[in-house]
Amino acid sequence: MAKRVTGPEIEKLIQLLAKVPGLGPRSARRAALHLVKKKDQLMAPLAHAMGEAVTKVGICSRCGNVDTSDPCTVCTDPTRDHSVIIVVEDVADLWALERAGAMNAAYHVLGGTLSPLDGVGPDDLNIRALIDRVAEGGVREVIIAVNATVEGQTTAHYITDRLAGLEVKISRLAHGVPVGGELDYLDEGTLTAALRARTAI
């Protein structure tokens, strides 16, 4: 049995870091050691920033984004086209779309996808709030930008059904050949989706 070489405080730090997505036990040990070595330059400011986040960061009651204000910065941005709502599964998807800078629209974060096997139903997601936002009026298009998984497709169909009857255009992200992709390396499902979603030149 290996002997302990650090105190309980450092062990606790390693255990907590290991719970962060993308960090396993070995990476957590490396990160903890780096933080300890850079205590004044990195660890203290990080601890302060995390303390601030604990007290100030929350979920936007309108769209489900993570921010320090409610409504969030996206919802209160007057330069955005609030008549277009992009529906995403998670805040990470919102951030990814913002990095791309393809559209200056509003967002709606579902908080996951429908998954009966995992016990996730419509009431567990932020779907009701989306329907209410569209029903309020002023929304001309809802873009469903969920992942191309079985759960994502199920969620997209459910949302489309719930929005039926409301005067709003419903669209979804195109699926198929990625930019720079070679056909020989793509799976059959991706190729089939690309052929079905073909566009005129």
GROMACS elastic network, one bead per residue, 0.5 to 0.9 nm:
[ bonds ]
;  ai    aj funct       b0    kb
    2     5     6  0.88570   500
    4     7     6  0.77170   500
    6     9     6  0.80975   500
    6    10     6  0.63014   500
    6    11     6  0.67022   500
    7    10     6  0.56891   500
    7    11     6  0.64341   500
    7    12     6  0.87988   500
    8    12     6  0.59957   500
    8    13     6  0.85609   500
    9    12     6  0.51158   500
    9    13     6  0.62812   500
    9    14     6  0.87544   500
   10    14     6  0.62151   500
   10    15     6  0.86054   500
   10    32     6  0.73869   500
   10    33     6  0.86994   500
   10    36     6  0.86461   500
   11    14     6  0.51062   500
   11    15     6  0.61751   500
   11    16     6  0.86768   500
   11    29     6  0.87441   500
   11    32     6  0.89948   500
   12    15     6  0.50496   500
   12    16     6  0.61860   500
   12    17     6  0.85749   500
   13    16     6  0.52489   500
   13    17     6  0.61219   500
   13    18     6  0.85618   500
   13    28     6  0.83716   500
   13    29     6  0.86782   500
   13    32     6  0.66186   500
   14    17     6  0.51335   500
   14    18     6  0.60759   500
   14    19     6  0.88965   500
   14    25     6  0.72798   500
   14    26     6  0.89982   500
   14    28     6  0.53520   500
   14    29     6  0.55628   500
   14    30     6  0.87347   500
   14    31     6  0.80109   500
   14    32     6  0.59010   500
   14    33     6  0.88620   500
   15    18     6  0.51847   500
   15    19     6  0.68399   500
   15    25     6  0.74152   500
   15    28     6  0.74659   500
   15    29     6  0.86247   500
   16    19     6  0.54021   500
   16    20     6  0.72858   500
   16    28     6  0.82168   500
   17    20     6  0.54536   500
   17    21     6  0.89115   500
   17    23     6  0.69312   500
   17    24     6  0.81429   500
   17    25     6  0.80654   500
   17    27     6  0.85095   500
   17    28     6  0.52035   500
   17    29     6  0.81426   500
   17    31     6  0.77615   500
   17    32     6  0.75508   500
   18    21     6  0.78462   500
   18    22     6  0.84170   500
   18    23     6  0.53085   500
   18    24     6  0.50002   500
   18    25     6  0.51643   500
   18    26     6  0.81184   500
   18    27     6  0.74300   500
   18    29     6  0.81080   500
   19    22     6  0.85688   500
   19    23     6  0.69636   500
   19    24     6  0.74266   500
   19    25     6  0.85703   500
   19    28     6  0.85718   500
   20    23     6  0.56284   500
   20    24     6  0.79818   500
   20    28     6  0.85663   500
   21    24     6  0.80285   500
   22    27     6  0.85343   500
   23    26     6  0.77256   500
   23    27     6  0.53352   500
   23    28     6  0.57696   500
   23    31     6  0.88546   500
   24    27     6  0.53285   500
   24    28     6  0.59239   500
   24    29     6  0.86201   500
   25    28     6  0.50305   500
   25    29     6  0.62414   500
   25    30     6  0.87808   500
   26    29     6  0.51918   500
   26    30     6  0.64420   500
   26    31     6  0.87191   500
   27    30     6  0.50551   500
   27    31     6  0.60967   500
   27    32     6  0.85127   500
   28    31     6  0.50111   500
   28    32     6  0.59661   500
   28    33     6  0.84774   500
   29    32     6  0.50940   500
   29    33     6  0.61024   500
   29    34     6  0.85549   500
   30    33     6  0.51867   500
   30    34     6  0.61768   500
   30    35     6  0.86469   500
   31    34     6  0.50649   500
   31    35     6  0.61466   500
   31    36     6  0.86254   500
   32    35     6  0.50707   500
   32    36     6  0.61543   500
   32    37     6  0.86101   500
   33    36     6  0.51227   500
   33    37     6  0.61638   500
   33    38     6  0.86002   500
   34    37     6  0.51662   500
   34    38     6  0.61751   500
   34    39     6  0.84112   500
   34    42     6  0.88418   500
   34    43     6  0.88711   500
   35    38     6  0.50987   500
   35    39     6  0.57117   500
   35    40     6  0.89838   500
   35    41     6  0.88481   500
   35    42     6  0.63016   500
   35    43     6  0.52359   500
   35    44     6  0.89416   500
   36    40     6  0.87753   500
   36    42     6  0.85987   500
   36    43     6  0.68488   500
   37    40     6  0.85936   500
   37    42     6  0.88737   500
   37    43     6  0.86973   500
   38    41     6  0.54348   500
   38    42     6  0.54130   500
   38    43     6  0.63514   500
   38    44     6  0.87875   500
   39    42     6  0.55872   500
   39    44     6  0.59818   500
   39    45     6  0.87050   500
   40    43     6  0.61385   500
   40    44     6  0.55524   500
   40    45     6  0.75460   500
   41    44     6  0.68731   500
   41    45     6  0.69597   500
   41    46     6  0.89793   500
   42    45     6  0.55541   500
   42    46     6  0.59419   500
   42    47     6  0.85495   500
   43    46     6  0.50652   500
   43    47     6  0.60364   500
   43    48     6  0.85754   500
   44    47     6  0.51361   500
   44    48     6  0.62189   500
   44    49     6  0.86427   500
   45    48     6  0.50274   500
   45    49     6  0.60784   500
   45    50     6  0.85461   500
   46    49     6  0.50379   500
   46    50     6  0.60708   500
   46    51     6  0.85009   500
   47    50     6  0.51209   500
   47    51     6  0.61255   500
   47    52     6  0.86503   500
   48    51     6  0.50666   500
   48    52     6  0.62484   500
   48    53     6  0.86437   500
   49    52     6  0.50799   500
   49    53     6  0.61694   500
   49    54     6  0.86992   500
   50    54     6  0.61788   500
   50    55     6  0.88253   500
   51    54     6  0.51831   500
   51    55     6  0.66112   500
   51    56     6  0.86714   500
   52    55     6  0.54237   500
   52    56     6  0.58915   500
   52    57     6  0.78097   500
   53    56     6  0.51946   500
   53    57     6  0.50489   500
   53    58     6  0.85614   500
   53    68     6  0.80270   500
   54    57     6  0.61869   500
   54    58     6  0.85584   500
   55    58     6  0.84402   500
   56    67     6  0.81725   500
   56    68     6  0.53364   500
   56    69     6  0.80422   500
   57    66     6  0.67772   500
   57    67     6  0.53798   500
   57    69     6  0.75226   500
   58    65     6  0.83940   500
   58    66     6  0.57374   500
   58    67     6  0.57007   500
   58    68     6  0.59873   500
   58    69     6  0.73788   500
   58    70     6  0.77129   500
   59    62     6  0.87407   500
   59    63     6  0.83384   500
   59    64     6  0.55100   500
   59    65     6  0.56907   500
   59    67     6  0.63856   500
   59    68     6  0.82282   500
   59    69     6  0.84409   500
   59    70     6  0.73454   500
   59    71     6  0.86691   500
   59    72     6  0.81412   500
   60    63     6  0.57279   500
   60    65     6  0.52046   500
   60    66     6  0.61694   500
   60    67     6  0.67716   500
   60    68     6  0.86629   500
   60    69     6  0.73059   500
   60    70     6  0.50597   500
   60    71     6  0.53032   500
   60    72     6  0.54861   500
   60    75     6  0.86095   500
   61    64     6  0.59858   500
   61    65     6  0.82421   500
   61    70     6  0.65154   500
   61    71     6  0.64020   500
   61    72     6  0.83464   500
   61   129     6  0.88226   500
   62    65     6  0.82514   500
   62    70     6  0.79813   500
   62    71     6  0.62827   500
   62    72     6  0.80627   500
   62    75     6  0.75552   500
   62   108     6  0.79653   500
   62   129     6  0.73034   500
   62   130     6  0.85770   500
   62   133     6  0.82046   500
   63    71     6  0.80706   500
   63    72     6  0.80578   500
   63    74     6  0.88293   500
   63    75     6  0.73760   500
   63   106     6  0.84471   500
   63   107     6  0.62987   500
   63   109     6  0.58663   500
   63   110     6  0.84159   500
   63   126     6  0.83816   500
   63   129     6  0.78399   500
   63   130     6  0.78029   500
   64    72     6  0.87102   500
   64    90     6  0.87824   500
   64    91     6  0.78624   500
   64   107     6  0.85322   500
   64   108     6  0.62858   500
   64   110     6  0.71563   500
   64   111     6  0.75582   500
   64   126     6  0.74625   500
   65    71     6  0.89420   500
   65    72     6  0.68403   500
   65    74     6  0.82381   500
   65    90     6  0.84697   500
   65    91     6  0.59601   500
   65    94     6  0.80736   500
   65   107     6  0.80829   500
   65   108     6  0.74691   500
   65   109     6  0.62815   500
   66    69     6  0.86381   500
   66    72     6  0.74078   500
   66    91     6  0.69819   500
   67    70     6  0.73118   500
   67    71     6  0.84500   500
   67    72     6  0.56592   500
   67    73     6  0.72009   500
   68    72     6  0.71711   500
   68    73     6  0.85018   500
   69    72     6  0.50619   500
   69    73     6  0.70141   500
   70    73     6  0.80796   500
   70    75     6  0.87724   500
   71    74     6  0.81125   500
   71    75     6  0.60139   500
   71    76     6  0.65917   500
   72    75     6  0.53629   500
   72    76     6  0.63605   500
   72    77     6  0.86557   500
   73    76     6  0.53036   500
   73    77     6  0.60028   500
   74    77     6  0.52901   500
   74    78     6  0.87867   500
   74    80     6  0.78357   500
   74   105     6  0.86860   500
   74   106     6  0.66453   500
   74   107     6  0.76997   500
   75    78     6  0.82421   500
   75    80     6  0.83967   500
   75    82     6  0.79823   500
   75   106     6  0.65947   500
   75   107     6  0.79443   500
   76    79     6  0.89551   500
   76    80     6  0.86728   500
   77    80     6  0.58468   500
   77    82     6  0.89580   500
   77   106     6  0.89407   500
   78    81     6  0.79696   500
   78    82     6  0.83796   500
   79    82     6  0.88036   500
   79   104     6  0.79614   500
   80    83     6  0.87667   500
   80    84     6  0.89646   500
   80   103     6  0.89406   500
   80   104     6  0.52948   500
   80   105     6  0.53299   500
   80   106     6  0.66181   500
   81    84     6  0.60020   500
   81    85     6  0.84613   500
   81   103     6  0.88323   500
   81   104     6  0.61874   500
   81   106     6  0.65263   500
   82    85     6  0.67050   500
   82   104     6  0.87490   500
   82   105     6  0.58958   500
   82   106     6  0.51771   500
   82   107     6  0.85913   500
   82   138     6  0.78561   500
   82   139     6  0.70206   500
   83   105     6  0.76073   500
   83   106     6  0.76310   500
   83   137     6  0.88188   500
   83   138     6  0.56713   500
   83   140     6  0.53189   500
   83   141     6  0.65800   500
   83   142     6  0.85289   500
   84   104     6  0.88020   500
   84   105     6  0.55047   500
   84   106     6  0.60683   500
   84   107     6  0.81244   500
   84   138     6  0.89465   500
   84   139     6  0.59651   500
   84   140     6  0.61355   500
   84   142     6  0.58841   500
   84   143     6  0.74159   500
   85   105     6  0.61399   500
   85   107     6  0.50197   500
   85   108     6  0.65643   500
   85   134     6  0.88881   500
   85   139     6  0.73643   500
   85   140     6  0.85584   500
   85   141     6  0.64619   500
   85   143     6  0.61403   500
   85   144     6  0.84524   500
   86    94     6  0.85302   500
   86   105     6  0.69321   500
   86   106     6  0.62282   500
   86   108     6  0.61184   500
   86   109     6  0.85431   500
   86   141     6  0.85183   500
   86   142     6  0.59556   500
   86   144     6  0.60286   500
   86   145     6  0.64263   500
   87    94     6  0.86201   500
   87   106     6  0.88412   500
   87   107     6  0.58338   500
   87   109     6  0.60475   500
   87   110     6  0.71137   500
   87   130     6  0.85271   500
   87   142     6  0.70768   500
   87   143     6  0.59973   500
   87   145     6  0.54807   500
   87   146     6  0.70947   500
   88    91     6  0.75216   500
   88    92     6  0.88917   500
   88    93     6  0.61121   500
   88    94     6  0.64687   500
   88   107     6  0.73468   500
   88   108     6  0.62239   500
   88   109     6  0.50890   500
   88   110     6  0.61668   500
   88   111     6  0.81454   500
   88   112     6  0.84518   500
   88   143     6  0.88495   500
   88   144     6  0.67951   500
   88   145     6  0.51966   500
   88   146     6  0.53384   500
   88   147     6  0.83664   500
   89    92     6  0.83892   500
   89    93     6  0.67173   500
   89    94     6  0.83783   500
   89   108     6  0.84942   500
   89   109     6  0.56940   500
   89   111     6  0.54829   500
   89   113     6  0.64217   500
   89   145     6  0.77230   500
   89   146     6  0.57143   500
   89   147     6  0.76204   500
   89   152     6  0.82508   500
   90    93     6  0.53547   500
   90    94     6  0.67928   500
   90   109     6  0.56548   500
   90   110     6  0.64970   500
   90   111     6  0.52814   500
   90   112     6  0.61979   500
   90   146     6  0.88893   500
   91    95     6  0.63093   500
   91    96     6  0.86420   500
   91   109     6  0.63454   500
   91   110     6  0.88125   500
   91   111     6  0.77896   500
   92    95     6  0.50935   500
   92    96     6  0.61896   500
   92    97     6  0.87562   500
   93    97     6  0.62566   500
   93    98     6  0.85676   500
   93   109     6  0.86476   500
   93   145     6  0.85430   500
   93   146     6  0.85007   500
   94    97     6  0.52710   500
   94    98     6  0.61950   500
   94    99     6  0.86849   500
   94   107     6  0.72193   500
   94   108     6  0.84961   500
   94   109     6  0.76290   500
   95    98     6  0.50166   500
   95    99     6  0.61612   500
   95   100     6  0.87159   500
   96    99     6  0.51440   500
   96   100     6  0.64587   500
   96   101     6  0.88886   500
   97   100     6  0.50935   500
   97   101     6  0.64598   500
   97   102     6  0.71608   500
   97   103     6  0.80758   500
   98   101     6  0.50168   500
   98   102     6  0.74381   500
   98   103     6  0.78117   500
   98   104     6  0.82046   500
   99   102     6  0.83753   500
  100   103     6  0.83262   500
  101   104     6  0.71860   500
  108   126     6  0.82473   500
  108   127     6  0.89465   500
  108   129     6  0.87873   500
  108   130     6  0.68435   500
  109   112     6  0.82007   500
  109   125     6  0.89265   500
  109   126     6  0.69252   500
  109   127     6  0.87847   500
  109   130     6  0.88459   500
  110   113     6  0.72184   500
  110   125     6  0.54710   500
  110   127     6  0.62415   500
  110   130     6  0.84443   500
  111   124     6  0.83534   500
  111   125     6  0.57140   500
  111   126     6  0.63524   500
  112   115     6  0.89019   500
  112   120     6  0.85053   500
  112   124     6  0.86193   500
  112   125     6  0.65223   500
  112   126     6  0.85586   500
  112   152     6  0.87858   500
  113   120     6  0.74109   500
  113   121     6  0.83348   500
  113   122     6  0.86156   500
  113   125     6  0.72820   500
  113   146     6  0.83035   500
  113   151     6  0.58240   500
  113   152     6  0.59414   500
  113   153     6  0.89798   500
  113   154     6  0.80371   500
  113   155     6  0.58049   500
  113   156     6  0.88745   500
  114   118     6  0.86398   500
  114   119     6  0.84131   500
  114   120     6  0.54264   500
  114   121     6  0.54797   500
  114   122     6  0.65528   500
  114   124     6  0.84085   500
  114   125     6  0.77632   500
  114   151     6  0.57670   500
  114   152     6  0.73959   500
  114   154     6  0.66994   500
  114   155     6  0.54229   500
  114   158     6  0.87275   500
  115   118     6  0.54021   500
  115   119     6  0.62246   500
  115   121     6  0.65872   500
  115   150     6  0.89637   500
  115   151     6  0.59170   500
  115   154     6  0.83389   500
  115   155     6  0.85322   500
  116   120     6  0.54973   500
  116   121     6  0.63013   500
  117   120     6  0.75627   500
  118   121     6  0.88495   500
  119   124     6  0.89162   500
  120   123     6  0.80127   500
  120   124     6  0.59199   500
  120   125     6  0.77868   500
  121   124     6  0.54326   500
  121   125     6  0.71024   500
  122   125     6  0.54963   500
  122   126     6  0.78896   500
  122   127     6  0.66417   500
  122   128     6  0.81189   500
  122   155     6  0.86639   500
  122   158     6  0.86165   500
  123   126     6  0.75044   500
  123   127     6  0.75146   500
  123   128     6  0.77023   500
  124   127     6  0.84921   500
  125   128     6  0.79502   500
  126   129     6  0.58272   500
  126   130     6  0.68598   500
  127   130     6  0.51268   500
  127   131     6  0.64545   500
  127   132     6  0.87354   500
  127   159     6  0.73905   500
  128   131     6  0.52055   500
  128   132     6  0.62444   500
  128   133     6  0.87001   500
  129   132     6  0.50131   500
  129   133     6  0.61488   500
  129   134     6  0.87449   500
  130   133     6  0.50717   500
  130   134     6  0.63583   500
  130   135     6  0.85611   500
  130   159     6  0.89140   500
  131   134     6  0.52820   500
  131   135     6  0.60568   500
  131   136     6  0.86768   500
  131   159     6  0.83517   500
  131   162     6  0.72299   500
  131   163     6  0.65909   500
  132   136     6  0.61749   500
  133   136     6  0.53153   500
  133   137     6  0.72889   500
  133   138     6  0.88342   500
  133   139     6  0.79439   500
  134   137     6  0.56515   500
  134   138     6  0.73925   500
  134   139     6  0.57278   500
  134   140     6  0.84596   500
  134   142     6  0.84481   500
  134   163     6  0.80479   500
  134   166     6  0.76089   500
  134   167     6  0.86819   500
  134   168     6  0.76821   500
  135   138     6  0.85946   500
  135   139     6  0.83415   500
  135   163     6  0.87302   500
  135   166     6  0.68310   500
  135   167     6  0.86664   500
  136   139     6  0.81533   500
  137   140     6  0.82807   500
  137   167     6  0.86163   500
  139   142     6  0.75493   500
  139   167     6  0.85215   500
  139   168     6  0.66256   500
  139   169     6  0.87661   500
  140   167     6  0.74269   500
  140   169     6  0.60079   500
  140   170     6  0.87184   500
  141   168     6  0.54054   500
  141   170     6  0.57677   500
  141   171     6  0.74124   500
  142   168     6  0.70185   500
  142   169     6  0.62248   500
  142   171     6  0.63100   500
  142   172     6  0.81617   500
  143   169     6  0.83668   500
  143   170     6  0.59944   500
  143   172     6  0.51016   500
  143   173     6  0.71894   500
  144   156     6  0.65178   500
  144   159     6  0.85024   500
  144   160     6  0.87853   500
  144   170     6  0.74189   500
  144   171     6  0.61627   500
  144   173     6  0.66410   500
  145   148     6  0.89453   500
  145   152     6  0.89586   500
  145   156     6  0.84903   500
  145   171     6  0.87625   500
  145   172     6  0.58667   500
  145   173     6  0.55173   500
  146   149     6  0.83184   500
  146   152     6  0.54725   500
  146   153     6  0.76326   500
  146   155     6  0.80528   500
  146   156     6  0.71670   500
  146   172     6  0.81844   500
  146   173     6  0.79255   500
  147   150     6  0.86793   500
  147   151     6  0.82150   500
  147   152     6  0.52354   500
  147   153     6  0.76608   500
  148   151     6  0.81463   500
  148   152     6  0.57621   500
  148   153     6  0.63804   500
  148   175     6  0.75767   500
  149   153     6  0.60600   500
  149   154     6  0.84590   500
  150   153     6  0.51882   500
  150   154     6  0.61450   500
  150   155     6  0.85962   500
  151   154     6  0.50602   500
  151   155     6  0.61135   500
  151   156     6  0.85712   500
  152   155     6  0.51034   500
  152   156     6  0.61227   500
  152   157     6  0.86724   500
  153   156     6  0.50193   500
  153   157     6  0.62055   500
  153   158     6  0.85962   500
  154   157     6  0.52386   500
  154   158     6  0.62090   500
  154   159     6  0.87162   500
  155   158     6  0.50798   500
  155   159     6  0.61836   500
  155   160     6  0.85558   500
  156   159     6  0.52367   500
  156   160     6  0.61265   500
  156   161     6  0.86615   500
  156   172     6  0.83520   500
  157   160     6  0.50539   500
  157   161     6  0.61959   500
  157   162     6  0.86618   500
  158   161     6  0.51660   500
  158   162     6  0.62524   500
  158   163     6  0.87131   500
  159   162     6  0.50248   500
  159   163     6  0.61433   500
  159   164     6  0.86242   500
  160   163     6  0.51977   500
  160   164     6  0.62502   500
  160   170     6  0.71086   500
  161   164     6  0.51984   500
  161   165     6  0.87604   500
  162   165     6  0.82280   500
  162   166     6  0.88166   500
  163   166     6  0.56988   500
  163   167     6  0.84815   500
  163   168     6  0.77691   500
  163   170     6  0.82834   500
  164   167     6  0.81020   500
  164   168     6  0.84406   500
  165   168     6  0.84382   500
  166   169     6  0.88832   500
  172   175     6  0.89734   500
  174   193     6  0.86390   500
  174   194     6  0.81636   500
  174   197     6  0.70289   500
  175   178     6  0.83338   500
  175   190     6  0.71539   500
  175   193     6  0.59446   500
  175   194     6  0.61128   500
  175   197     6  0.72771   500
  176   189     6  0.84548   500
  176   190     6  0.50035   500
  176   191     6  0.61085   500
  176   192     6  0.76489   500
  176   193     6  0.52843   500
  176   195     6  0.76786   500
  176   196     6  0.88633   500
  176   197     6  0.75895   500
  176   198     6  0.89367   500
  177   180     6  0.83262   500
  177   181     6  0.61729   500
  177   182     6  0.78929   500
  177   183     6  0.74393   500
  177   186     6  0.76871   500
  177   190     6  0.67547   500
  177   191     6  0.68492   500
  177   193     6  0.84935   500
  177   194     6  0.59393   500
  178   181     6  0.51088   500
  178   182     6  0.83762   500
  179   182     6  0.88739   500
  181   184     6  0.88076   500
  181   185     6  0.76690   500
  181   186     6  0.77740   500
  182   185     6  0.57267   500
  182   186     6  0.69177   500
  183   186     6  0.53628   500
  183   187     6  0.84797   500
  183   191     6  0.75774   500
  184   187     6  0.83245   500
  186   189     6  0.82867   500
  186   190     6  0.63742   500
  186   191     6  0.66286   500
  187   190     6  0.55132   500
  187   191     6  0.64433   500
  187   192     6  0.87845   500
  188   191     6  0.51229   500
  188   192     6  0.60562   500
  188   193     6  0.85696   500
  189   192     6  0.51369   500
  189   193     6  0.61635   500
  189   194     6  0.85760   500
  190   193     6  0.51467   500
  190   194     6  0.61345   500
  190   195     6  0.87065   500
  191   194     6  0.50298   500
  191   195     6  0.62231   500
  191   196     6  0.86607   500
  192   195     6  0.52122   500
  192   196     6  0.62304   500
  192   197     6  0.86261   500
  193   196     6  0.51847   500
  193   197     6  0.61178   500
  193   198     6  0.85514   500
  194   197     6  0.51826   500
  194   198     6  0.60434   500
  195   198     6  0.51806   500
  195   199     6  0.89280   500
